[in-house]
Amino acid sequence: MSDAFTTHVLNVSSGSSETVVDLTRDCESFLREVAAGRDGLLNIFVPHATAGIAVIETGAGSDDDLLAALHTLLPADDRWQHRHGSPGHGRDHVLPAIVPPHATLPVVDGSLELGTWQSVCLVDTNVDNNNRHVRLSFFGGCAELAAR
């Protein structure tokens, strides 16, 4: 495989309650291994029908605010036609329409370009599935070109 494209899968245990999991350090670690001072794009993708990827501030309450907003927008009640699993689980299948299952972010000189308070997060409201896979893919210029 060309060093212009490299991919890796993270296995994330999201626990048994609704959560926002900060993946920023995992993304940065991946880029340290594969980006080697190059410019490019990092794509983060969660191949699950009930989870999403968000770029949001964490640690100051914004992650809890996001979960509260999702409860307002997508109540865990019996209004959903999709009705297997925990009560209100149908809302989890609507989540990716609001919090998409992917994000693509710039990488400059091998480092993720985020704003001061931004973090890359897995958003998981599905309490029935706590094992998630998150694919990180770096698309960048060839190392030979970066060395010039």
Salt bridges, closest charged atoms under 4 A:
GLU18 OE1 - HIS71 NE2 2.60
GLU18 OE2 - ARG91 NH2 2.19
ASP77 OD2 - ARG79 NH2 2.64
ASP92 OD2 - HIS89 ND1 2.89
ASP92 OD1 - ARG91 NE 3.74
ASP124 OD2 - ARG132 NE 2.91
ASP128 OD2 - HIS89 ND1 3.94
